[in-house]
Amino acid sequence: MTDQEKPNEDMESTMSSMEFAMLGGGHLAYIRQLDAQEAGRLFPALQGLPKGIDLYALVAADGTPLTLTDSFDAALADAIEHDLQPVSVH
């Protein structure tokens, strides 16, 4: 192993919360399946969502909720329309 291939022991190996939140900022968005209760927490302005439905949220890399829809395909289209790289969260 050459000196260039050796890990730099002086280099910080962890990311701060702020650095992690900014990872992918402006370029990545997550598509997350939610039930009505989770959607209500993520989008507090929504009220009266029927129980038992699945919804899909498009969420920015920093956790900011962007859109809420009733289908994965619509959430995917929202990401593409806003020039974001969609990533699914399971």
HUGIKA-V200456 format. One record per pair of residues at least 12 apart in sequence whose C-alpha atoms are under 7 Angstrom apart, sorted by sequence separation. I is the first residue (numbers start at 1). J is the second residue. If there is no record, write none. Layout:
# HUGIKA-V200456
i->I j->J
i->I j->J
This chain:
# HUGIKA-V200456
i->56 j->68
i->57 j->69
i->36 j->49
i->55 j->68
i->56 j->69
i->36 j->50
i->55 j->69
i->56 j->70
i->36 j->51
i->55 j->70
i->56 j->71
i->36 j->52
i->54 j->70
i->55 j->71
i->56 j->72
i->35 j->52
i->36 j->53
i->58 j->75
i->35 j->53
i->36 j->54
i->57 j->75
i->35 j->54
i->56 j->75
i->34 j->54
i->35 j->55
i->33 j->54
i->34 j->55
i->33 j->55
i->34 j->56
i->33 j->56
i->42 j->65
i->32 j->56
i->33 j->57
i->31 j->56
i->32 j->57
i->31 j->57
i->32 j->58
i->31 j->58
i->30 j->58
i->31 j->59
i->29 j->58
i->30 j->59
i->29 j->59
i->30 j->60
i->29 j->60
i->30 j->61
i->28 j->60
i->29 j->61
i->28 j->61
i->25 j->61
i->24 j->61
i->25 j->62
i->23 j->61
i->22 j->61
i->21 j->61
i->22 j->62
i->21 j->62
i->31 j->75
i->29 j->79
i->29 j->84
i->31 j->86
i->28 j->84
i->29 j->85
i->30 j->86
i->31 j->87
i->32 j->88
i->27 j->84
i->28 j->85
i->29 j->86
i->30 j->87
i->31 j->88
i->32 j->89
i->27 j->85
i->28 j->86
i->29 j->87
i->30 j->88
i->31 j->89
i->30 j->89
